[in-house]
């Protein structure tokens, strides 16, 4: 299989609405049918009042204090459990991709790689209930360990957020809040099958009592590996004008078997004292679909435990103590020997305290301290390939205050000091404001960010056997990456219409990446001189015609000044949704949605010793989905749908093309008590 190209220049002059005219006719035809069904099915005398969730009224913790979304003075996007349920997505990454135009995934190195408004995985900080996630592959967490069915909401903070969350938050934060039990007894289970030989099953049990609550979520997922093949020969274009056609190629898409369990126990020790205990276990076995997988599989284990204690000092004051442990390990499993060998283990240990005070009902003060220990065991720290261990420690103080200066204007300012065991102290700041005028809300501000070099970037010393073989070397003299982020958003919101426009401008200095050595025998991590500027914008519209029918659309664009990127700068989503009233028996809901991604041009060199440059073009494409669900008696819900409705398949496959196998069908059932 050919090696993938290393860099990309964005390019796209496509007109969005010209592409796939047939699909747009289908889209608007289905919208018409939804309206007809609503007109004939609605019965004013018997229908129940639908309890539509107003997102602006949802309480979020993006600023480390509880606020309604409409009162948060920074740019936050929210997804709820209702959004997840309606999506019928089989995994976390496809859910994010379908919901946001500004979030996309590629398949670099055979693993999902996120891009959020121009920032890759190493610049986006993932949290689960406010805690960092251990383990990474190609700078991304293991997204399979995230149980969609156990998520209460997802808070996405756009722009640098290091003043509250520390390293890695240059591009933003995605905080996943898990469910708590809401009833005295609650049981739900679901199963979904996709014709791509994809299975997903969930079981959750919960109970809420006077003493507290217990919520247990569990999941099982399985997918067979599959193979994608070129249907056309890929052309590469040299800078001197030559054109070369490559032989037909193929790409293995890995299969897996995953399962996990996530208990969450809350104790109400006294009217002022709450205690939360949250253990977790996850296992994954990955089959990359190659000949080697007949002998060796990859296995992943995760053990996590967190303990949180919250005590109310007064009606407006509280203090929280948190301790967490998260260990993620990788093994090679030798099938014939029935033995496994550990080759990677990352452990995060964190202790923190946080003080919250609501002053005079208007001003919110948040202050705290934390200690984070990052430990990594690997076989890639020395040329012998023997196991070695490295670690780093980070000590933090932070403070932030919200001032409600008037009914219309809110200001938030924050500062954080991190003392790293290798890089000493570093300060980050935030100053943001929010101003409301009738139905308009304006948000804007400045925030600084940083990303400390990872242990891998500092100490790796490993021989890469593929592509002719070369050494990958870390650099113990690396400096942290720094960023300055300016963001502005406008939100217009009424009962039926919401329009949001977000723009951010980021400047990143001392970027860390790797370059070929002078002898071309190794690639070395280094800090690049100068600054990289990233401009990104996102525009979204949501319109609710009535209680049953809704339209959503969004467009995102980003531009990286030096244009060394492997992602597509233009993306567009479109969704039409019909949800019948509870009183309409056996009337199915209907959702049709599509996502467009623009073309991209990737640059590389023919041979690393000659550096003869060439580029290759990846085509733009649409992916459409049609889904339906119907409520049945006794608490059952039937789900069905079509993924990739128009059966799009990439003409030339690769890490940066679509990895869809084509049109697939799915059916599922859910039971709730």
N, C-alpha and C positions, 0 to 999 in steps of 0.2 A: 504494500500500500504506500502511496506517495506521502511524503511529509507535508504537513499543512503550511501555508504561508504565514509569515510572522507578523506582518503589519498591514494596516489598511488605511486608505484614504477614503473619506466619505464622498459619496457621489450619488446624487439622485435629482433628476429634474422631472420625475414622473408626475403626472397629474392624477391625483388620487381617485377621482370619481370616474375616470375613463376605464379603469381596470376592472375586468369581469362585469360587464354590463348585465349579463344574464343574472348574476347573483343579486344585483340591485333590484331587478324586476321581481325576483323571488322574494326578496326582503320586503318590498313595499306591498306585494300581493298578500303576504302573510300578515302584515300589519292591518290591511283592510279586513281580512278574515277575522282577526282579533276584535276589531271594532264591531263587526257584525255579530260575533258571538256575545259580546258585551251588551249590545243593544237588545238582543232577543232574550238573553239569559238573565238580565237583571230584573229583580222583583222588589220594588221599593217597599212593599208591605211586609216582606218576610226576611229580607237580607239583614245580616248582622253588621254592626259598625266595625269596619276593619281597623285593626290597631296597627297602623303604619308607623314604623319607627322613624322619628325625625332625628337624623344624624346629629344635627346641631345641639340636641338636648342630651346626647350620650356623654357620660363622664369619662374623661381620659386622664392619663397620668404622664403625658409627654414632657411636662415641665417638672416632674417628680412631685407634683402636688395635684390633688384631684380638682379638675375643672371641667365644666361643660365645654364641648368642642367649640361652640361659638364664642367662648370667652378666652380661648387660648391665643396669646399674642404672637405665636410663631406659626409657621406653615406646617400643618399636620393634615394628612389624609387618613381616612378611617374606613376599615372594612369590618363588617359585623358577621356574627354567626349566620344570620339570615342570608347575607351575600354568599357565604360559603355553601350553604345548603342549596340555594337556587342554582349555583354554578355546576353542581354535580361533577366537579373536577376530581380526577383520580390522584393527583399529587399537588404538592404545595407550589412548585414552580409554574406549572401550567395554570393554576388558579391566578397567581399574580400576573402572569403574562396576559391572560384573557381580560383581567379587570383594568389594567393600566396600560396606556399607550407608552408611558415612559419607562416601563420595566420589561426587559427582554433577556432571554437566555440563549447562549450558544452552546456548542458541544465540544469545546476545545479540550484536547487530551482525553476525549471519551467521557468527560464529566460535565454536568451542567455548570455554566459560568454566567453569573448575573451581570447585567449592565443596567444601572439606574441613573438615567439622565446624564449619561456620559461617564459614570464612575463604575469601575469593575468591583469584584467581590472584596478585594482587600481594603477598599475605601468605604464599604457599607457594613455597619456594625449590626449584627443580629443578636437580639436578646429574647429570652423566653422568661416571662414574668420578671423582667428587669435584670436577668442574669446572663452573663456572656456564655457562649456556646463553644465547647472545646472541640478540637479536631478540625483539620482543613485538608482539602485536596485541590491543588491548583488554585489556591487562595479563596476557596469557597467552602462553606460548611457542608455537612452531609444533610441535604434537604429532606432525604427520605425519613429521617428520625422525627420529623414534624408531623404530628397527627392532625390532619385537617378537621376531623370530627370533634376534636377536643379543644378547639379554639373558640374563645368567647368573642374576641375582636383582635384586629391587627392595626397598630398605630404606626404610621410611616411619617417620620420627620424628615423634611427635605432640607438639604444644606448642611454645612458643618455644624456639629453638635458636640464638639469636644469639651466645651465649657461645663457640660453636665455629665457626659458619658465617656470622655477620655479618648484614648488612641483608637484609630480605625474609623472614627465617625466623621471623616472629611466629607464624604458624599452623602451622609445621612444615616438614620437609624431605623431599623424595622423591629419593633417590639411586639412580640406575640404574647397575648394575654390568654391564659387557659381558663377553662370553665370552672365555676363553683356550683355545687348543688343548689337548686332553687326550690325543690319540693320536699315533702317529708319522705317520699319514695319516688324515684325516677329511674326508669330503665329504657334504654334505646339500643337497637341493634340494626345493622344494615349490611347489605351485600350488593356488590356491583360487578358485573362481568362485561369486559370489552372483547370484541372479536379479534383484537390483536393479542389474544391470550393474556389478558390482564385481569387480575382478580384483586378486589379490595373488600375487606370485611372489618366491621367495627362493632364493639360492644362497650357500653358505658353504663355504670350503675351509680346512683347518687342518693344521698339522704341528707336533709336539712332538719336539725333538731335544736332544742333550746341550748344544748351544750356546744353547738357548732355544726359542722357539716363534713361529709365525706363524699368525694367524687373520685371514681376510678374509671379512667379511659384506657382502652386497649385497642390494638389494631393488628391486622395481618394484610400484607400486600405481596403479590407475586406477579412477575411478568417474565415471559420467555424472551430470550435474546432474538434479535432479528437482523437481517442483512439488507442494506441499501446498496444499489448498483447504479452506476452511470448509465443513462440512456443516450447521452451524447458525449462526444469527446470534448474535454475541457481544452480551451485555447489559452495559451499564455502569450503575452505581448512584451517583447523586449524594448528597452528604451531606444535602441537603434532602428526600430521599425519592423524587425523580424517577428513573425508569428509562428508558433509551434503548437501542434495538436498532440495532446498526451493520450496514452492508451486508456481505455475504459478502466475505471477504478471502482472500489467498493468501500463500504464503511460498516463495521460491526457496531450495533447498538446493544449494549449490555442488558442482560436480564438480571433479576434479583428475587430473593425471598427475604422479606423484612417482617419483623414483628416487634411490638413493644407494649409496655404497660406504664401508665402514669397516674399513680394515686395522688390525691391532694386532700390533706386532712387539716381542718380548721377547728381550733378550740376557742371557745369563749370562756376564758378562765374567770373573768370578772367583767362587770359592765365597762371597765376601762382597759382591760388587758386582753389582747388577742394573740394567738399563737398559730403559726402555719407550718406544717411539715409536709415536704413534697419530695419523695423519692422517685426515681425513674430508671427504667431499664430498656435497652434497645439492642436488637441483634439484626445484622444484615449479612447475607451471603450473595456475592456478586459473581455472575458468570458473564465474561466479556464476549462469549460467543465464538471465540477463536479456537484453533486446534489445541492451543495450550490449555484452554479451560477444561479439556477432557482429563487433564492431569492435575491442574492447580486452580483452585478457586480463591477468591479474596473474601475474608471474613472481617466484620467490624463489630465491636462491642462498645456499648456506652453505659456507664453507671453514673448516676447523678443523685445528689441529695442537697436540699436546701432547708434551712430553718429560719423563720422570720418571727420576730416578736415585736408587736406594736403596742405601745402604752400611751394612753391619753393623759397628759399632765393636767389638762384643763379642757374646757369645751373647745378651745381654739388652738391648743398646743398638743403635739404628740412627738414621740421619739420612737424610732424604729432601729432594731438591731438585726443584722442579717449575717448568716454564715452559709457558704455554699461550696460544694465540691462537684467537679465534673471531670470525668475521665473517659477518653475516647481512644480505643486501641485498634490497630490493624494487624491482621494475621494472614499468612499464606497457608491455605489448607491443602495438603497433599492427599488426593483422593485415594490413590492406591495404597498408601501407607496408613491412611486414616489418622494422620498427625497434622498438627498445625504449628507454625513458627511465627512468633511476634516480630514485626519489623518496625513498629511505630507505636508510640504512646504519648498522648498529650494530656496533661492534667492541669486544670485551673482550680485554684483555691482562693476564695475571696471572703473577706470579713469587712463589714461596713456598718456605720451608724449614720442616721439621718434625723435631723430635727426640723419639724415643720411648725410654723406659727402664723396664724391668721390674725393680723393686727387691725383692730377697729373695723373689722368686717370688710376691709378693702385691700389691705396690703398683705402679701403672702411672702414670708421669708422661708427659704430652704437652705440649710447648711449641713455639711456632713464631712465624713472622713472615711477612707477605705484603704485596704491593703490587698493587692492582687499578686499572687504568685503563679508564674507560668513555667511549667516544667515539660521538657520534651526529651523522650528517649527515642533514638533512631540508629539505624545501621549506616547512615549516610553522613556521619560526622568525621570519618577518617578513611584513608585510602584502603585500609585493610577490610573495611566493611563489617567491623565488629560493633557490638552494641555500646553506645556512649550516651551520656546524659548531660543536658545543659539546662540552665534555668535563668529566669530574670524575676526581679521584684519591683513593684511599683507602689509608691505611697502617695496618697492623694488627700487634699483638702479642697472643698468647693463651697461656694455660696451663691445664691441667686435670690433676687427679690422682684416681685411683681408690684407695681404701683398702679392702682386705679385712680388716675388723676382727675377724671371726670366721668360722667355717664357715657361719654363717647371715646375717651382716650385712655389707653392702658400702655404702660411702659414696663419692660423687663430688662434687667441687667444682671449679668453673672460673670464670675471669675473662677478659675480652677487652677490649682498648682499641683503638678505631678512631679514626683521625684523618682526617677528610674535608676535602678542599681547600676546601669551601664552608661546612661546619658545625663544623669543628674537632673536638675530641676527644669521644668518647662511650664509656662503660663499660657492659658487660653482665655478668651473673653467673648462675651455676647452682649449686644445692645439691640433690642428690637422693640417695635411699637405696633399698636393696633388702633385704628380710628374707624368709627362707625358713623355712617350718614344714611339714615333711613334703611333701605334694603341693601346698601353697600357696606362692605367691610374691607378696609385697606390694611394690609400687613406688610412690614418691611423692616430691614435691619442689617446689621453686620455681625458676623461670627467668625472666629478664628478656629483653625483645626490643626491637628497633627497626627502623624502615624509613626510610631516607633518601629524600627526595623525588627522583623520577626527573628526568632531564634534560628530558623531555617536560613534566612538571608544572611545572618551573621556567621554561621558556623558550617554550613554545608560544604562537604568535600567528597564528591561522589562521581564515579565514572558512569556516564550515560552510554549504554551499549548500542543504542539504535542510531541510525543515520550516519554510520561510519565510525561512531564512537568518539566521545569527547568528555572532558572533565567539567563539572559544574562546581564553582568555588564561591563560597561565601566571603564576606568582607567584614572583619571585626571593627573597621574604622568608619562604618556607615553612620550617617547622621539621620535624625528623624526627618520625615517629610513635613513640610509646613504648608498651611493654606489660609487664604483670606476669602471669605464668601460674603457676597452681597445679594440679598434676595428681596423680591417684591411680589406681592400677590393682590389681586382684586377679586372679591367674591360678591356676587349679586344673588340674593336668595329671597324667594317668595314661597308661598305654599305649593305652587305648581312648578316653578322654574328655578333652577340653580345654574349659574354660570361662574366658572372659576378660571382665572388666568394666573399662571405662576411663571416668573422669570428669575433665574439666578445666574450670577457671574462669579466664577471661582478662579483663583490664581494659586497654583500649586508649585512650590519651589523644592529643590533638592529631591526630585522624584527618584525613586529607587527602581532600577531595572537591571538587566544583564546585557553585557556586550561581549563580542568576541575579543579574545586576547590578541596581541600583536602576532603571536605565533600561530593563531587560529587553532590551537590545540585545546582550548577551554573557553567557556563563557563565564564571566566574572560579574558578580553583583557590584553596582556602583551607584553613587549619587550623580545624577545628571545636572550639569550647570544650567543656570537660567530658569525661566518660569514657563509653565504650561498654563494657558488660559482656556477655560471651558465656559461656554455660554449655552444655557439650556432653557427651554420654555415648554410649558404644558398648558393646553387649553381644553376645558371640558364643559359639557352641557348636559344637564339632566332635566327632562320635562315629564311631569306627571299629568297626563290628560285627565284622569280621574283616579279613583281608588284602585282601579284594576289594570290600567294601562300606563306604561312608562317607556320613554325613549332616552337612551344615553349615547353620548359620543365623546371622543377625546382625540386630541392630536398632540404629539410631542416631537420636539426637534432639539438636537444638540450639535454643537460645533466645537471641535477641539482644535486649538490654534495650530499646533504642529501636525495635526491630522494623522497621528500615528495611533490608529485604533482599529479594532477588529469588529466593530459593531456598526449598525445601520442608523443613520442620523434621523430619518423620518419614520414615524410609526403613527397608525391611525386605527381607532376602534369604533365599532358601531354596534348598538344592541337595541332590540325591540323586545318588550316583555309584557305578557298578559298573565295576570294572576286573578283567578275568579274569586268571588266571595265564598266564604265557608258554607253558606246556605245553598250554593249551587252544587248539587250532588253529581258526582262522576263527570264534572266538567274539567278537563285537563288544563293546566297552565301551559304556556308556550313561550319559549325564548329562542330567538334567532340572533346570533352575534357573529361578527367577523373582525379580523385583525389584519392590517396591511403593514408590511415592513418593506422599506425601500431597498434599492440595490446597493452594493458596496464593492469597492475595488481594493484588493489586497496585494501588497508588494512584498517581494522577497528576493533572494539571490539564487542563481543556478547551483553554485557550489560555494561552500563557505570559504574555500581557499582563493576563489577568483572574484567573488562578489559581483557577478554579472547580473544586474538587476532586471526583473521582469514583474509583470502584474497580471492578475486574473480577475475577472468580473463575476460576481455572484448576482443572480437575477432577483428582482423584487417579486413578491408573491402575496396572495391573500390566503388566509385559513378561515373557513366558516364553520359554525357549529349550529345544530338545531337540536333542541332538547324539550322534553315535555315531562310533566309529572301529574299524577292524579291521586287524590285522596280516596281511600277505600274504607270500609267499615272496620271497627275494632282496632283503630290506631295504625293501620297500614297505609303506606304510600308507595305507589308504583312509579318508577322513573325509567325513562328510555330516551335515546337520542342518537344523533349521528355526528361524529367528529370528522372534520375535514370533508365537509359536505360535497365540494366540487372535485374531490379526489386529487388534490394537488400533490405532485411528487417532484422533488428537485431533479432537474436534468443532469446536473453534475453534483455528486455528493461530496461532503466534506464537513469539517468541524464548524463551519460558519454558514452552512446551508440548513434548510429545514430538515429535521430528522423524522418527519411524519412518514409512516409507512403507506399513507394514502387513506382513503375513506374507511372508517371503522364504525361499527354499530355497538351500542351498549344497552344493557337493561339491568335494572336494580330494584331492590325492594327495601323499604325501611319500616321498622316497627318502633312505636313509642308508647310508653304506658305512663 
